[in-house]
Amino acid sequence: MPSGHIVVQAKIEGVEGNFIFDTGAGINLFFNDFAAKLPSKPSSYNFFTGFRATGERLDIPMFKNKEVLFAGKKFTDIPFSTADMKIPGIDGLISLKMFENTDVVIDYGKQEISFADAAPSSYSKSIDIFLSTQADDTVDIFTYAVLNDKYKIKVMLDSGAGSNSFWLSDKLIKTLGVDISSMKVFEKESEFNSLVKTKIYTGNIGSISNPYAHVDKPAVTFVENLIYEGKTGINWLGNKIVISIKDRKIYIIG
């Protein structure tokens, strides 16, 4: 999409839908209108409590799909949840949970997602990723990034944020020496609860980088009560990357 969000098709229990490929989702999430189309209507007494990046608590129901077809590959017994959300043309989110044993190639040039068949030894560039899971139901990934060529922090990698998205904890404003008076300040309302609002500061920093990528003067968002040191999109890592959960690596191949 123009925003940099990656939209993919998948069949859930035989029902086709359009989903945002979201490495920051943690778990597959289907909007209620789509979930109502599934042949077996979701029903469960199980639940999961998680926290959004802003610290907002979410208590969500837990289900399992018998079968998900994605890019010609079948995945079984995949946990998912549902939410009363509406985004035109979108039926939910596909997370990394399905791909714990399957390397995923994202090619921004071709606007294509595929599965890797090359041996990791054939890739010369890689960065380490760190996994965050909760009770084996969710998978999120993190890596290191360096701010202003000096401050090394851990950032969550979130393709669901779109392109060139750089969120930083507001605790880093002082560390980076950013003048608050030079930033725009506003409050953002939660998509899940209109009563929850988060203070946002927008401005620029000197750079964000890793061993293979360097972004000068990126526009950044400092977020009040962010539960991570940082959270970024993934497009800045490279034009073509391989996400390997099993190797705990992202390979840069283009």
C-alpha positions in Angstrom: 0.0 0.0 0.0 1.2 3.6 -0.4 1.6 3.7 3.4 4.0 0.8 3.2 1.6 -1.7 4.8 1.8 -5.2 3.2 -1.5 -6.7 2.3 -1.7 -10.4 1.5 -4.4 -13.0 0.7 -5.0 -16.1 2.8 -7.7 -18.7 3.1 -8.8 -19.3 6.7 -10.8 -22.6 7.0 -11.5 -22.2 3.2 -12.6 -18.6 3.5 -10.5 -16.1 1.5 -9.6 -12.7 2.9 -7.2 -9.8 2.7 -4.9 -9.4 5.6 -2.1 -7.0 6.7 1.1 -8.9 7.1 2.0 -7.6 10.6 5.3 -8.7 12.2 4.2 -6.7 15.3 0.8 -8.4 15.8 2.1 -11.3 17.8 -0.9 -13.4 16.9 -3.3 -13.7 13.9 -6.2 -11.4 14.4 -9.5 -11.6 12.4 -12.1 -8.8 12.5 -15.5 -9.9 13.7 -17.2 -9.5 10.3 -14.7 -12.0 8.7 -14.8 -14.4 11.7 -18.5 -14.6 11.2 -17.9 -16.1 7.8 -15.9 -19.0 9.1 -17.6 -22.4 8.8 -17.1 -23.1 12.5 -18.0 -20.0 14.4 -15.3 -19.2 17.0 -16.3 -20.3 20.5 -13.9 -20.7 23.4 -13.6 -20.0 27.1 -9.8 -19.5 26.7 -8.4 -16.0 26.7 -5.2 -14.1 26.5 -4.1 -10.9 28.2 -1.5 -8.8 26.3 -0.3 -5.3 26.2 0.0 -3.0 23.2 3.1 -1.0 22.6 1.5 2.0 24.4 0.9 -0.2 27.5 -2.8 -0.5 26.9 -4.1 -3.8 28.3 -6.1 -6.1 26.0 -8.0 -9.1 27.1 -8.8 -11.1 24.0 -10.5 -14.5 23.3 -8.3 -17.4 22.1 -9.1 -19.8 19.3 -7.3 -22.1 16.9 -7.6 -22.6 13.2 -7.5 -26.1 11.9 -6.1 -24.9 8.5 -4.7 -21.7 7.0 -3.6 -21.6 3.4 -1.0 -18.9 2.6 1.1 -18.6 -0.5 0.4 -22.2 -1.5 1.5 -23.5 1.9 -0.8 -25.1 4.5 -0.5 -24.3 8.2 -2.4 -26.1 10.9 -3.4 -25.6 14.5 -2.7 -21.8 14.4 -3.8 -19.7 17.4 -5.9 -16.6 16.6 -8.1 -14.0 18.2 -10.9 -11.7 17.0 -11.6 -8.0 17.4 -14.5 -5.7 16.6 -12.5 -3.6 14.2 -13.2 -2.3 10.6 -10.7 -1.3 8.0 -12.0 -1.0 4.5 -10.8 -3.9 2.4 -9.0 -5.6 5.3 -10.2 -8.7 7.2 -7.5 -8.8 9.9 -3.8 -9.4 10.5 -1.4 -12.2 9.7 1.4 -12.5 12.3 4.7 -14.3 12.4 3.4 -17.0 14.6 2.7 -19.2 11.6 6.2 -18.9 10.4 8.2 -20.3 13.3 9.6 -23.0 11.1 9.3 -21.3 7.7 11.6 -18.6 6.5 9.7 -15.7 4.9 11.1 -13.5 2.1 9.9 -10.0 1.7 10.8 -8.3 -1.6 9.8 -4.6 -1.6 11.0 -4.1 -5.2 8.7 -6.9 -6.6 6.1 -6.3 -3.9 6.2 -10.0 -3.2 6.2 -12.4 -0.3 7.6 -15.9 -0.8 9.3 -18.7 1.2 13.0 -19.1 1.2 14.6 -22.2 -0.2 18.2 -21.1 -0.1 20.5 -22.4 2.7 21.4 -19.7 5.2 25.1 -20.1 4.4 24.4 -18.5 1.0 23.5 -15.2 2.7 26.4 -13.0 3.5 24.6 -10.3 5.5 22.4 -10.8 8.6 21.3 -9.2 11.8 20.3 -11.0 15.0 16.7 -10.9 16.1 15.4 -11.7 19.6 12.1 -13.4 20.1 9.3 -12.4 22.6 6.6 -15.0 23.1 3.9 -15.5 25.6 2.8 -19.0 26.5 3.8 -20.1 23.0 0.7 -18.3 21.6 2.5 -15.2 20.3 5.7 -14.3 18.4 7.2 -10.8 18.2 10.8 -10.0 17.0 13.3 -7.4 18.2 16.8 -6.3 17.0 19.4 -3.7 17.9 19.4 -0.2 16.4 21.8 2.7 17.0 20.5 6.2 17.4 22.7 9.2 16.4 25.6 6.7 15.9 25.9 6.5 19.6 23.0 5.0 21.6 22.3 1.3 21.1 18.7 0.3 21.9 16.5 -2.7 21.3 13.6 -2.1 18.9 10.5 -4.2 18.1 10.2 -4.8 14.3 6.7 -4.0 13.2 5.7 -4.3 9.5 2.2 -3.4 10.6 3.4 0.2 11.3 4.0 0.8 7.6 7.1 2.3 5.9 9.6 4.6 7.7 7.9 4.3 11.0 10.2 5.0 14.0 8.7 5.0 17.4 10.9 5.8 20.4 10.2 5.9 24.2 9.7 9.4 25.4 12.3 8.5 28.0 14.9 8.9 25.2 14.1 12.6 24.5 16.5 13.7 27.2 19.1 11.1 26.3 19.2 12.3 22.7 19.2 15.9 23.7 16.1 16.7 21.7 14.5 20.1 22.4 10.8 19.5 23.3 9.8 23.0 22.1 10.9 22.0 18.6 8.5 19.1 18.4 4.8 18.8 17.6 2.7 17.3 20.5 -0.7 15.7 20.3 -2.8 12.9 21.8 -3.7 9.7 19.9 -6.9 7.9 20.7 -6.7 4.1 20.9 -8.5 2.1 18.1 -9.7 -0.3 20.8 -10.8 2.1 23.5 -11.7 5.7 22.9 -11.1 6.5 26.5 -7.4 5.6 26.2 -5.2 8.4 24.8 -1.4 8.6 24.5 0.7 11.7 24.3 2.8 11.8 21.1 5.9 13.9 20.3 7.1 14.2 16.7 10.4 15.5 15.5 13.7 14.4 14.0 16.9 12.8 15.3 20.3 12.6 13.7 20.2 9.0 12.5 19.1 5.4 13.1 21.3 2.6 11.9 22.5 -1.0 12.1 25.5 -2.6 10.4 23.9 -2.6 7.0 21.5 0.4 7.0 21.8 4.0 7.9 18.8 6.5 7.9 19.8 10.1 8.2 17.6 12.6 10.0 14.5 10.3 10.2 11.2 11.7 11.3 10.5 9.9 14.7 7.7 9.6 17.1 8.4 9.7 20.8 5.6 7.9 22.6 4.5 8.3 26.2 4.7 5.1 28.2 6.0 3.0 25.3 6.8 -0.4 26.8 9.8 -0.8 24.5 12.9 1.3 24.0 11.8 1.6 20.4 9.5 0.2 17.7 10.2 0.5 13.9 8.9 -0.7 10.6 11.0 -3.2 8.6 11.4 -1.5 5.2 14.5 0.4 6.3 16.4 -2.9 6.9 16.7 -3.6 3.1 14.9 -3.9 -0.1 14.8 -7.7 0.1 15.0 -9.5 3.4 14.5 -13.0 4.9 12.9 -13.3 8.3 14.1 -16.6 9.9 12.4 -17.2 13.3 14.2 -20.6 13.6 17.6 -19.1 13.0 16.8 -16.0 14.9 18.2 -13.9 12.1 17.1 -11.4 9.4 19.1 -11.9 6.3 19.6 -8.9 4.0 19.8 -10.1 0.4 19.0 -7.0 -1.5 
